[in-house]
Amino acid sequence: MNAQLRQTVQRGGQTSLRGAIEIVDVVKSYDQGGASVQAVDHCSLSIPAGEICMIVGPSGCGKTTLLNAIAGFHGIDGGAITLDGRTLCGQGRPKAEIGADRIVVFQNGALFPWKTNLDNVAFGPIVQKRLTKAEAYEKARELMAEAGLSGHERAYPGELSSGLQRRVEIVRALMNDPAVLLLDEPYRALDALTKSVMHEALLETYYRTGVTIFFITHDLEEAIFLGHRVVAMTSRPCRPKRIFEIDIPHPRSYDALTSTRFRELAAEISACVDEEAIKSFALGEREG
Amino acid sequence: MPQAAPSNALTLLDAKALVAAALPFGGLTEATQTALAESFEQAHYASGETIYAAGALSDDLFIVARGAVRLQRKDVALESETIVSRGSAFGWTALAEGAARRNRAIAIGATVLLRLRGAKLVDLAANDPGPGRISCDDVIAAIRAIQQPPPARKTAKTATPWRLQLKLFQAGEWLRSPKPYLMLLGYAALFGFWHLAVEVLRLPRFAEMPGPSDVFREWISDNPIYGVSLHTSVYYHHILISLRRVALAFIFATALGVPTGLLLGWSKTFRDYVFPLFEMLRPIPILAWVPLSIIMLPGSELPVLFLTFLASFFATALNTMLGVKSIDPSLALAAQCLGASRWQVFRHVIAPGALPFIFTGLQISIGVSWFSLVAAEMVSGQFGLGYLINTSYTMVQYPTIVIAMITLGAVGAVTSVAVRLAGSWLMDWRGRHLATSGAR
């Protein structure tokens, strides 16, 4: 990638890139056994285009609810969410339309087990009829080669390790040139070694594409290593408690983990998150 | 055609690192390595452009500096494809003077290659004073050896179908395992008990029961006492009639049951209308349907078909519905995210995702259809194995009953296996998944 783009994505926020998300005063409650539970309460967050925004917070605090609202999996009760100035949901339209400009990578992976990896990757442009089959396969092969997945085209997802599966899934998302990637703890089930490989691969992808990344995680190291900013959420109802600027320059490598600045940030964020986790634990929140 | 190198060309240092990593000539002296790197030229290819065709005269060796290259190979016996990614070399045939290309090479994406004349490399390596020369000579010799046309008999051997070899190997494994002998023991136990109880001990309740030797003699007789044996056409007529009825009923039950089940699982509205009704009708035994179907349907053939169809339909529809419900909801969401319409989600996620359960349903369905066929044939219809059992009973032709029973079992087992094979053929992904995860 060229130096100009690298600089642009270094700190996000440049108008030339797509994927700026504005979350304004969003409220969402849902029914749990007859009782109304407030999951998100007057939550506002502004994510500039091309930022890697890491969301951390106690289990069950409503982070996923927020992600699902952006993706359009369910509606909101109040407030608004916009993408590049276009209202996704808000006044008069409680539920965003699901679209290929915002693609979710799920916690447990959602590759179609009955399609080969190549068919999985080519799926988006083909069903949208944006590319012909031949073009879609060509592009899919190209992107898979770039991501180091050559040779796995004809295999089924079940034949790959879970780390490689996650990589295929991200390539499948990138096939659609999304403005935003919404990741919901995608590396939760991976072992530490695989995780670090995945982190570097994700950053490499990011430097190439400059896509905005909304990333939910429990892992503070992961949050600091990847993010431009780390948003610590309150326990339910969920809203940003504190936003941490991660001033470690991009592009990052794993050396960043041992730097003093990294340790300082980790201590600071961990203190902030622990406080909420204790509150949440006292309230008896369940995992999820 | 390769274009002229643009300004952001690779530096000599980059080229040197690539050459050192891609070529297995580590032992060459520093001077030779530099000379090598210097003599490489850069070539640029657009996505999809052919770098060389199979059979072309090979003179150049390539290293991928950017992008990737697909090597396609078509032989008599196999068709294969390799991807060469950044930092690897290809086109080794250039080291064997005057050899033809074995593969077709195509650029994937915008690709930058380092190109070197094979003769030049051989020349440089040969003049190297260091110990690396030896390893280099070895590599070149090995590549030339591969290029020699293989003896004719060897090609014939690789051309034998590997599937057949695999089957033969599996059959051999099966014969070496205890499985077939345990199976024979199981059969021997049943027939032994039958023989003992009827023909040797003559147990009280077995007095009317024909012994295995009676049945067997009748079965293979040229001139059977009761008119049915392997040598009479009426025996095959009964089998064919039954098979045809089961096939028709099974096809209808599948054609209606699978869509009904998919709809039941997929559409909440449809489920709310239909499922309560479905659950009330499903437990009614087939025999309870006999009077109504005889009264309402014309002829004797239709009632039999309807009864056979009914039980299969319920088994298929219910399992299909459960199959749809078993699908991870995030798969459907993921498909929607990628831009699939409601119909495309159905086609690409719901239907294939339910397939494992559908085939479980069809396994049950084929079994149930034989079961209800015999029940139906015993009360209505002409010909068929169920009819044969019933008439033999009223006419006191007991060996024929047993012949019909064993025939039913064998034919039923064959149809069941056929359904299972169809399932594993359609669900290739599942077999491969299970095979690699070691679950089978």
Interface residues (C-beta under 8 A of the other chain):
Chain A: A71 F73 I98 G99 A100 R102 I103 V104 F106 N108 A110 F112 P113 W114 K115 T116 F123 G124 V127 Q128 R130 E138 R141 E142 A145 E146 G148 S150 G151 A155 Y156 G158 E159 R172 A173 N176
Chain B: S47 G48 G67 A68 R70 T82 I83 S85 I108 G109 D328 S330 L331 L333 A334 A335 Q336 C337 L338 G339 A340 S341 Q344 H348 V349 P352 G353 L355 M427 W429 R430 R432 H433 T436 S437
